[in-house]
C-alpha cells in the first residue's frame, strides 16, 4: 500500500489563484464573445471580410472650434454634386466644366489677392509661374514654391495669382506659384515637367537649402513627385517640403477612401475620373504619379504632412508618412480633429490658421540660419 501522505492527487488542487485566474479567463472570453456578437449585429460581412455597415448618424463633434462646427454643419447642407463628370475622352465637356467650376472660386481669389503682396506673371524655364513679393520681406534669402490643388484639373490661372500673394505674405519671402499645364489638354507628365522646369530656374537665384516646396491635395501629389524627379535628375534637393492631404497612391487602395466617404464634406466624390484624366493611360504605380511607390531611401527632404480625421485621404497621408519614416527620412505628421479634405474650407476656423502656423514653424526650423 502507498503512503497517503506522499501520494500525488490525480487532479491538482484548486487554489484561490487558480480559481480567480480561471474566472478572469472565462470573463474575458465571454466579453469577447459579446463584442463579436455586437459587431456581427452592427455589420454584415461579405467575402473576403468586407464590412457592410448600416446607415448611421454622425453628429458634428463638440471637440472642435465653434467656427469649425458651423462650417461642417453648413457644408453638410450643400446639395450633392450635380451631373456626373464628363467622359475622360470628352475634352470639350471637360473644358466647359473646368471653366464653370473655376468661376465659383472668384470670391475666394479676391480674398487671396487682398494679401499684402505684389504678384506678377513670369515664364521660368518655359513654365508659367506667378511670382509673389511680400510688402514686408522678412526672409530675402528664402523662396517658397507652391503647387496648387484642384484634382489636377482646376484652380489654374487667376487662382494661382491669389495663391502666390498668400504664400508670399505669410512666409515673408518670394513665392513662386506654378501655373502648371493640366488636363484635358495636357495630362501627365506635362504638369510635373513644368514644376521641374520652374524649380531649375528658382535654384539659380536661391540656395536650394533655402527653398521649400509645398501644396495641398493634387498639389501635394505633385510636390512629392517633383521632389523625387528632382532627386533622380541629380538636382540638389530643396530644404523642406509640405504635403497637405496628399493623394499619394492613385491606385486608391487607402482605407479612409471608403471609411470616410460621405463623411468628408470637401471631397464627396471619388477621384477616379480625375485620376484617369490626369494619368493619361500611364501606369498608376509610377512613383511620379503615385509617390508612395517611390524609393525614399535614396533621399528626401524633411517633410511636413497634414490631414484630418474626416479626410478621405487621411490613409494616403498616413501611409506616405510611414513610408518616409521607414526609409529613415525626417517627417512630421499633423492630423486635425474632424477636419475634412484640405481644411475647414474658407471659414474663420482657428484650426485653419493653426495648419499654416505649424507649417511656417516647420519652415523656420529647416530653412533658418545654418
C-alpha positions, 0 to 999 in steps of 0.5 A: 500500500502507498503512503497517503501522505506522499501520494500525488492527487490525480487532479491538482488542487484548486487554489484561490489563484487558480480559481480567480485566474480561471474566472478572469479567463472565462470573463474575458472570453465571454466579453469577447464573445459579446463584442463579436456578437455586437459587431456581427449585429452592427455589420454584415460581412461579405467575402473576403471580410468586407464590412457592410455597415448600416446607415448611421448618424454622425453628429458634428463633434463638440471637440472642435472650434465653434467656427469649425462646427458651423462650417461642417454643419453648413457644408453638410447642407450643400446639395450633392454634386450635380451631373456626373463628370464628363467622359475622360475622352470628352475634352470639350465637356471637360473644358466647359466644366473646368471653366464653370467650376473655376468661376465659383472660386472668384470670391475666394481669389479676391480674398487671396489677392487682398494679401499684402503682396505684389504678384506678377506673371513670369515664364521660368524655364518655359513654365508659367509661374506667378511670382509673389513679393511680400510688402514686408520681406522678412526672409530675402534669402528664402523662396517658397514654391507652391503647387496648387490643388484642384484634382489636377484639373482646376484652380489654374490661372487667376487662382494661382495669382491669389495663391502666390500673394498668400504664400508670399505674405505669410512666409515673408519671402518670394513665392513662386506659384506654378501655373502648371499645364493640366488636363484635358489638354495636357495630362501627365507628365506635362504638369510635373515637367513644368514644376521641374522646369520652374524649380531649375530656374528658382535654384539659380537665384536661391540656395536650394537649402533655402527653398521649400516646396509645398501644396495641398491635395493634387498639389501635394501629389505633385510636390512629392513627385517633383521632389523625387524627379528632382532627386533622380535628375541629380538636382540638389534637393530643396530644404523642406517640403509640405504635403497637405492631404496628399493623394499619394497612391492613385491606385486608391487602395487607402482605407479612409477612401471608403471609411470616410466617404460621405463623411468628408464634406470637401471631397464627396466624390471619388477621384477616379475620373480625375485620376484617369484624366490626369494619368493619361493611360500611364501606369498608376504605380509610377512613383511620379504619379503615385509617390508612395511607390517611390524609393525614399531611401535614396533621399528626401527632404524633411517633410511636413504632412497634414490631414484630418480625421474626416479626410478621405485621404487621411490613409494616403497621408498616413501611409506616405508618412510611414513610408518616409519614416521607414526609409529613415527620412525626417517627417512630421505628421499633423492630423486635425480633429474632424477636419475634412479634405484640405481644411475647414474650407474658407471659414474663420476656423482657428484650426485653419490658421493653426495648419499654416502656423505649424507649417511656417514653424516647420519652415523656420526650423529647416530653412533658418540660419545654418 
